[in-house]
Amino acid sequence: MRIIDGHAHACGMFLNAADTVSYMKLNNIYKIILTAGEPNSRKVYKLPYLAKLFPGSRLIYVNNALTSVIIGISGMNRHIDQGNETVALMAQEFPDYILNTYWINPIEADCIQKIELFSKKYSFCMLKMHQCWTKFDIGDERIAKVIEWAELKQKPIFIHLKSRSRVKKFLSLTKKYPGVTFILAHLIGIEEFDSSIGENVYFDISCPLLHSTKMLIKAWNNFGAERILLGSDAPYGTDNLNLAINQMRIAGMNNDQIELVCSKNIQKLLNVD
């Protein structure tokens, strides 16, 4: 079974292109979708399996609050532009293995101009927005401009939401833009989703240490294996892909369904050969 890691960061074991490809070959990873990470950091985080103790989204919301504080103190969000270029160059060096995202700060006054310039210089497979790293409100009119750009260019939007109230705003947003593909990071707020959500929403199951099998079953039962995407969130966790696959087996998925999640869904979504 081929594995595509749909969400990882260019730091830790993926700090440079050569190390990334070596790790992929050792761990049966066919392709990887990289996003910016902690600059110049080789640190790999060994996280406890807290999702076994906290089966709902509360754990993720607590983690989000802590992440926001850490980012605010460290100022790592000032390096996102540098990170975007780093992963783009890594993808250029090994295009058969590495795909890159563009991490956008949607409330920057010149964010559309920046992404236009970037897209003329580099290719990328999707946009990323993260409410813990760059503080923005879903209802901000500047967000609409980014989403309209993504719709025009047919780029999926990978989005990390911070809180339950923002999940509810996101639900409305996905209905307003049915022509845009949204990927919800980490199953955040999956309890709030129901059958009214359109087929333009997919669910990332990266970092299974922070979301429970119960949350995975909720996504699977409501939306099918065809809408779930595998990811590691590495280097935040040391064996996340195998843990995620094991979680799918515990949930009751068969081999065909697991294969959809591990590679076929993202291949179809991104038109990956």
TISE-811652 format. One record per residue: residue in three letters; y, x, z of N, C-alpha, C in turn. Coordinates in steps of 0.1 Angstrom, whole numbers, padded with zeros to 4 digits, always signed. Atoms other than C-alpha are relative to their C-alpha. Layout:
<pts>
alaYXZYXZYXZ...
</pts>
This chain:
<pts>
met-0012+0008+0000+0000+0000+0000+0013+0009+0000arg-0013-0008+0000+0034+0014-0010+0010-0006+0010ile-0010+0003-0010+0061+0014+0016+0014+0004-0005ile-0014-0003+0003+0099+0011+0009+0007-0002+0013asp-0008+0001-0013+0120+0018+0040+0014-0006-0004gly-0012+0007+0005+0148-0007+0034+0013+0002+0008his-0012-0002-0008+0172+0005+0061-0002+0013+0009ala+0000-0012-0008+0176+0041+0075+0013+0007-0001his-0013-0007+0000+0204+0065+0083-0001+0014-0003ala+0000-0014+0005+0213+0099+0069+0003+0009+0012cys-0001-0009-0012+0208+0117+0102-0014+0001+0006gly+0014-0002-0006+0179+0128+0124-0009+0006-0010met+0009-0006+0009+0149+0134+0102+0004-0002-0015phe-0006+0003+0013+0170+0122+0072+0014+0006-0002leu-0013-0006+0000+0199+0146+0077+0004+0005-0014asn-0003-0005+0013+0196+0162+0043-0011-0005-0010ala+0009+0006+0010+0178+0153+0010-0014+0006+0000ala+0013-0006+0001+0150+0179+0011-0008-0004+0012asp+0007+0004-0012+0140+0170+0047-0004-0015-0001thr+0003+0014+0002+0141+0133+0038-0012-0002-0009val+0011+0001+0010+0118+0137+0008-0013+0005+0007ser+0012-0006-0007+0094+0159+0029-0006-0010+0010tyr+0004+0011-0010+0093+0132+0056-0007-0012-0007met+0005+0011+0007+0087+0105+0031-0014+0003-0005lys+0014-0004+0005+0057+0123+0015-0010+0000+0011leu+0010-0001-0011+0041+0129+0049-0003-0014+0006asn+0002+0013-0006+0045+0093+0059-0001-0012-0010asn+0004+0010+0010+0036+0074+0027+0012-0009-0003ile-0012+0008+0004+0072+0062+0020+0003+0002-0014tyr-0002-0001+0015+0076+0054-0017+0015+0002-0003lys-0015-0002+0002+0114+0050-0016+0007-0003+0013ile-0008+0003-0012+0141+0048+0011+0014-0003-0004ile-0014+0004+0002+0174+0031+0012+0008+0005+0012leu-0007-0007-0011+0198+0053+0032+0014-0005+0001thr-0014+0003-0002+0231+0045+0047+0006+0011+0009ala-0006-0011-0008+0256+0068+0065-0005+0000+0014gly+0005-0002-0013+0246+0081+0099+0010+0008+0009glu-0008-0009-0009+0259+0102+0128+0002+0014-0007pro-0003-0012+0008+0276+0132+0111-0007+0013+0006asn+0006-0013-0004+0256+0165+0113-0009-0001+0012ser+0009+0002-0012+0232+0151+0139-0015+0000-0004arg+0014+0000+0002+0195+0160+0139-0008-0008+0011lys+0007+0007-0012+0188+0139+0170-0008-0012-0005val+0009+0011+0002+0159+0115+0168-0002-0007+0014tyr+0000+0008-0013+0160+0087+0195-0014-0006+0003lys+0013+0006-0004+0128+0078+0214+0004-0012+0009leu-0004+0012-0007+0135+0043+0224-0012-0007+0006pro+0011+0007-0006+0114+0022+0248-0002-0014-0007tyr+0003+0013+0007+0097-0010+0235+0005-0012+0008leu-0006+0010-0009+0121-0033+0253-0002-0014-0005ala+0002+0014+0006+0114-0063+0229-0012-0007+0007lys+0012+0007-0007+0081-0069+0248+0005-0007+0013leu-0005+0006-0012+0102-0077+0279+0010-0011-0002phe-0011+0010+0003+0130-0096+0262-0002-0005-0014pro+0005+0005+0013+0116-0118+0234+0011-0006-0009gly-0010+0006+0008+0149-0133+0222+0010+0010-0005ser-0010-0009+0006+0181-0120+0206+0009+0006+0011arg-0009-0005-0010+0197-0113+0240+0000+0015+0001leu+0001-0015-0001+0185-0077+0240+0008+0006-0011ile-0008-0005+0011+0201-0071+0206+0014-0001+0003tyr-0015+0002-0003+0234-0086+0217+0004+0010+0011val-0003-0010-0010+0233-0063+0248+0002+0014-0007asn+0000-0013+0008+0225-0033+0225+0013+0001-0008asn-0012+0001+0008+0254-0044+0203+0012+0004+0008ala-0012-0003-0009+0279-0043+0232+0000+0014+0004leu+0001-0014-0003+0267-0009+0242+0004+0009-0012thr-0003-0008+0013+0269+0004+0206+0015+0000-0002ser-0014+0001+0002+0305-0009+0203+0008+0010+0009val-0006-0009-0009+0315+0010+0234-0001+0015-0004ile+0003-0013+0004+0298+0042+0223+0008+0004-0013ile-0008-0003+0013+0314+0041+0188+0015+0001+0003gly-0014-0001-0003+0348+0034+0203+0004+0013+0007ile-0003-0012-0008+0346+0064+0226-0002+0012-0009ser+0003-0012+0008+0330+0088+0201+0008+0001-0013gly-0007+0000+0013+0350+0078+0170-0008+0003-0012met+0009-0003+0011+0320+0081+0148+0003-0008-0013asn-0003+0008+0012+0333+0053+0126+0011+0006-0009arg-0010-0007+0009+0360+0076+0113-0006+0008-0011his+0007-0008+0010+0333+0094+0093-0008-0008-0010ile+0008+0008+0009+0320+0065+0073+0002+0004-0014asp-0003-0004+0014+0337+0076+0041-0008+0013-0004gln+0008-0013+0002+0322+0111+0044-0015-0003-0001gly+0014+0004+0001+0288+0095+0051-0004-0007-0013asn+0003+0007+0013+0290+0073+0020-0002+0011-0011glu+0002-0010+0010+0295+0104-0001-0012+0009+0002thr+0012-0008-0003+0268+0123+0017-0013-0007-0006val+0012+0007+0004+0241+0096+0010+0000-0001-0016ala-0001+0001+0014+0254+0092-0026-0005+0013-0007leu+0005-0013+0005+0248+0130-0032-0015+0002+0002met+0014-0001-0003+0214+0128-0016-0008-0008-0011ala+0006+0009+0010+0205+0099-0040+0000+0007-0014gln-0001-0007+0013+0217+0120-0070-0010+0011+0000glu+0009-0011+0000+0196+0149-0059-0015-0004-0002phe+0014+0004+0001+0164+0129-0056+0000-0015-0003pro-0001+0014+0004+0169+0096-0075-0013-0008+0000asp+0013+0007+0000+0132+0088-0076-0004-0004+0014tyr+0004+0003-0014+0130+0087-0038+0011-0007+0008ile-0010+0005-0008+0164+0079-0024+0010-0009-0007leu-0011+0009+0004+0187+0049-0029+0010+0000+0011asn-0011+0000-0010+0221+0047-0012+0008-0013+0001thr-0009+0012-0002+0243+0020+0002+0015+0005+0001tyr-0014-0003-0002+0281+0018+0004+0004-0007+0013trp-0004+0006-0013+0292+0012+0040+0015-0003-0001ile-0014+0004+0002+0325-0007+0038+0006-0005+0013asn-0008+0006-0011+0352-0014+0064+0009-0010-0007pro-0006+0011+0008+0363-0048+0051+0015-0003+0004ile-0014+0003-0004+0396-0048+0070+0009+0011-0003glu-0009-0010+0005+0410-0016+0056+0008-0006-0012ala-0009+0006+0010+0440-0025+0034-0005+0004-0014asp+0004-0005+0013+0426-0005+0005-0015+0000-0003cys+0015-0001+0001+0389-0012+0009-0005-0003-0014ile+0004+0004+0014+0386-0028-0026+0003+0012-0010gln-0003-0011+0009+0404+0001-0043-0009+0012+0003lys+0009-0011-0004+0382+0026-0024-0014-0002-0006ile+0013+0003+0006+0350+0009-0035+0000+0001-0015glu-0001-0001+0015+0362+0007-0071-0001+0015-0004leu+0000-0014+0003+0369+0044-0071-0014+0006+0002phe+0013-0006-0004+0336+0052-0054-0011-0004-0011ser+0010+0005+0010+0316+0030-0079+0001+0007-0013lys-0002-0007+0013+0331+0049-0108-0006+0014+0000lys+0006-0014-0002+0318+0082-0093-0015+0000+0003tyr+0014+0001-0004+0285+0071-0078-0006-0014-0002ser+0006+0013-0001+0260+0044-0080-0005-0003+0014phe+0006+0004-0013+0247+0024-0050-0006-0013-0001cys+0008+0012+0001+0223-0004-0044+0005-0012+0007met-0005+0012-0008+0241-0026-0018+0012+0005+0008leu-0011-0002-0010+0271-0029+0005-0006-0002+0014lys+0004+0002-0014+0268-0026+0043+0013-0003+0008met-0011+0003-0009+0291-0042+0069-0007+0000+0014his+0006-0001-0014+0286-0036+0107+0011-0003+0010gln-0010+0005-0009+0306-0055+0133+0001+0009+0013cys-0001-0009-0011+0299-0029+0160+0007+0013-0003trp-0007-0012+0005+0312+0000+0140+0014-0002-0005thr-0013+0004+0005+0341-0017+0123+0003-0014+0004lys-0002+0014-0005+0355-0047+0141+0007-0009-0010phe-0006+0010+0009+0361-0076+0118-0006-0014+0003asp+0004+0014-0002+0359-0113+0119-0005-0006-0013ile+0006+0006+0012+0337-0132+0095+0010-0009-0008gly-0009+0009+0006+0365-0157+0089+0013+0006-0006asp-0012-0007+0005+0391-0131+0079+0000-0001-0015glu-0001+0001+0014+0404-0136+0044-0003+0013-0008arg+0003-0013+0006+0399-0099+0037-0015+0001-0003ile+0015+0001+0002+0361-0105+0041-0003-0007-0013ala+0003+0008+0012+0363-0130+0013+0002+0009-0013lys-0003-0009+0012+0377-0104-0011-0012+0010-0002val+0011-0008+0001+0348-0081-0003-0012-0007-0006ile+0012+0008+0004+0322-0108-0008+0002-0004-0015glu-0002+0004+0014+0338-0119-0041-0002+0012-0009trp+0003-0012+0008+0336-0083-0053-0015+0002-0001ala+0015-0001+0000+0299-0082-0043-0006-0010-0010glu+0005+0010+0009+0293-0114-0062+0002+0004-0015leu-0004-0004+0014+0311-0101-0093-0009+0011-0005lys+0008-0012+0003+0291-0068-0092-0015-0002+0002gln+0014+0003-0003+0258-0085-0081-0006+0010+0009lys+0004-0009-0010+0255-0063-0051-0004-0007+0013pro+0003+0006-0012+0236-0075-0020+0009+0005+0012ile-0007-0004-0012+0254-0074+0014-0009+0001+0012phe+0007-0002-0012+0236-0059+0043+0009-0001+0012ile-0010+0002-0011+0253-0071+0075-0006-0001+0014his+0004-0001-0014+0249-0063+0112+0011-0008+0008leu-0009+0009-0007+0264-0091+0133+0000+0004+0015lys-0001-0005-0014+0276-0085+0169-0004-0010+0010ser+0002+0010-0011+0273-0118+0188-0005-0013-0005arg+0005+0013+0004+0259-0153+0188+0011-0008-0007ser-0011+0007+0006+0293-0168+0179+0002+0004-0014arg-0002-0006+0013+0296-0145+0149-0012-0004-0009val+0011+0005+0008+0261-0155+0138+0003-0014-0006lys-0003+0014+0004+0272-0191+0136+0011+0000-0011lys-0009-0001+0011+0302-0181+0115-0006+0005-0013phe+0007-0006+0012+0279-0161+0092-0008-0011-0007leu+0008+0011+0007+0257-0192+0086+0009-0008-0009ser-0009+0007+0009+0287-0210+0072+0004+0008-0012leu-0004-0009+0011+0297-0180+0051-0011+0000-0011thr+0010-0001+0010+0263-0178+0034-0001-0013-0009lys+0000+0013+0007+0266-0215+0024+0012-0001-0010lys-0012+0000+0008+0301-0209+0010-0002+0009-0013tyr+0002-0009+0011+0288-0181-0013-0015+0001-0003pro+0014+0000+0004+0254-0191-0026-0004+0010-0010gly+0003-0010+0010+0256-0166-0054+0000+0014+0005val+0001-0014-0006+0257-0136-0030-0012+0001+0008thr+0012-0003-0008+0226-0121-0015+0004+0007+0013phe-0003-0006-0013+0229-0114+0022-0013+0004+0007ile+0012-0005-0008+0205-0093+0043+0005+0001+0014leu-0004+0000-0014+0207-0100+0080-0007+0011+0007ala+0006-0011-0007+0201-0069+0100-0007-0004+0013his+0007+0000-0012+0175-0067+0127-0004-0014+0005leu+0004+0014-0004+0167-0105+0128+0010-0005+0010ile-0010+0003-0010+0199-0108+0148+0003-0015-0001gly-0003+0015-0001+0204-0145+0159-0009-0009-0008ile+0009+0008+0008+0173-0157+0140-0002-0014+0006glu+0001+0014-0007+0171-0186+0166+0010-0010-0006glu-0010+0009+0005+0202-0200+0150-0002-0005-0014phe+0002+0004+0014+0188-0203+0115-0010-0011-0002asp+0010+0011+0003+0171-0234+0101-0001-0002-0015ser+0003+0002+0014+0161-0249+0068+0012-0002-0009ser-0012+0002+0008+0197-0255+0057+0005+0013-0006ile-0004-0013+0005+0200-0218+0050-0005+0001-0014gly+0004-0001+0013+0199-0211+0013-0009+0012-0003glu+0009-0011+0003+0175-0187-0005+0008+0013-0003asn-0007-0013+0002+0203-0161-0008+0000+0008+0013val+0000-0008-0013+0196-0149+0028-0014+0006+0002tyr+0012-0007-0003+0170-0123+0036+0001+0006+0014phe+0000-0004-0014+0159-0109+0069-0006+0014+0002asp+0005-0014-0002+0156-0072+0078-0006+0001+0014ile+0007-0001-0013+0131-0064+0105+0000+0015+0005ser-0001-0014-0005+0142-0028+0112+0001+0001+0015cys+0000-0004-0014+0138-0013+0146-0008-0011+0008pro+0008+0011-0007+0109-0036+0160+0001+0002+0015leu-0002-0002-0014+0116-0020+0194+0010-0010+0006leu-0011+0008-0005+0146-0043+0197-0002-0015-0003his+0002+0014+0003+0132-0076+0183-0015-0003+0002ser+0013+0003-0004+0101-0094+0194-0008-0005-0012thr+0009+0006+0009+0070-0106+0175+0004-0015-0001lys-0005+0014+0000+0083-0141+0184+0011-0002-0010met-0012+0001+0010+0115-0135+0164-0005+0001-0014leu+0005-0002+0013+0095-0123+0135-0008-0012-0005ile+0007+0013+0003+0072-0154+0136+0010-0011-0004lys-0010+0011+0003+0103-0176+0136+0005+0002-0014ala-0005-0003+0014+0116-0159+0104-0011-0003-0010trp+0011+0002+0010+0082-0160+0087-0003-0015-0001asn+0003+0014+0001+0075-0197+0096+0010-0008-0007asn-0011+0008+0006+0109-0209+0085+0003+0004-0014phe-0005-0004+0013+0115-0188+0054-0010+0007-0009gly+0011-0006+0008+0082-0172+0043+0001+0015+0000ala+0000-0015+0001+0072-0136+0039+0008+0005-0011glu-0008-0004+0012+0091-0135+0006+0014+0003+0003arg-0014-0002-0004+0124-0134+0025+0002+0011+0011ile-0001-0010-0011+0116-0106+0050-0002+0014-0006leu-0001-0013+0006+0123-0069+0043-0003+0010+0011leu+0004-0011-0009+0108-0038+0060+0012+0010+0001gly-0009-0011-0002+0131-0012+0075-0003+0007+0013ser+0003-0007-0012+0130+0015+0101+0011+0001+0010asp-0012-0003-0007+0166+0020+0113-0001+0014+0006ala+0001-0014-0005+0155+0057+0118+0014+0007-0002pro+0009-0006-0011+0163+0079+0136+0000-0008+0013tyr-0001+0008-0013+0167+0051+0162-0014-0006+0002gly+0014+0003-0001+0130+0051+0171-0008+0010-0008thr+0008-0011+0006+0102+0075+0162-0012-0005-0010asp+0012+0005+0008+0074+0053+0146+0003-0014-0004asn-0004+0014+0002+0093+0022+0136-0008-0007-0012leu+0007+0007+0011+0076+0015+0102-0014-0004+0004asn+0013+0004-0004+0041+0015+0117+0000-0010+0011leu-0002+0010-0010+0053-0005+0146+0003-0014-0006ala-0003+0012+0007+0067-0031+0123-0012-0006-0008ile+0012+0005+0007+0035-0033+0102-0010-0006+0010asn+0009+0005-0010+0015-0037+0134+0005-0013+0005gln-0006+0012-0004+0039-0064+0145-0003-0012-0010met+0003+0011+0010+0033-0083+0112-0015-0004+0002arg+0015+0004-0002-0005-0081+0118-0002-0008+0013ile+0001+0008-0013-0001-0094+0154+0005-0014-0003ala-0005+0014+0003+0020-0123+0140-0010-0008-0009gly+0010+0008+0007-0009-0132+0117+0002+0001-0015met-0002-0002+0014+0003-0120+0083-0012+0006-0006asn+0011-0006+0007-0024-0112+0057+0005+0012-0008asn-0004-0012+0007-0024-0081+0036+0010-0002-0012asp-0009+0003+0011-0007-0097+0006+0014-0003+0005gln-0014+0003-0006+0022-0110+0028+0006+0013+0005ile-0005-0013-0005+0025-0076+0045+0005+0009-0012glu-0005-0008+0012+0028-0060+0010+0013-0005-0005leu-0013+0006+0004+0056-0084+0001+0011+0006+0009val-0010-0005-0009+0075-0073+0032+0002+0015-0002cys-0001-0014+0000+0067-0036+0028+0006+0006-0012ser-0006-0006+0012+0078-0032-0008+0004-0010-0010lys-0002+0008+0012+0076-0060-0033+0013-0008+0001asn-0012+0008-0001+0104-0081-0019+0013+0008-0003ile-0012-0008+0002+0130-0053-0019+0000+0005-0015gln+0001-0004+0014+0117-0041-0053+0006-0011-0009lys-0005+0011+0008+0124-0075-0068+0015-0003+0003leu-0013+0002-0003+0157-0079-0050+0010+0010-0006leu-0008-0010+0005+0171-0046-0061-0004+0005-0015asn+0005-0003+0014+0152-0045-0095-0004+0015+0000val+0004-0014-0001+0136-0012-0084-0013+0001-0008asp+0012-0001+0008+0110+0000-0109-0012+0005+0009
</pts>
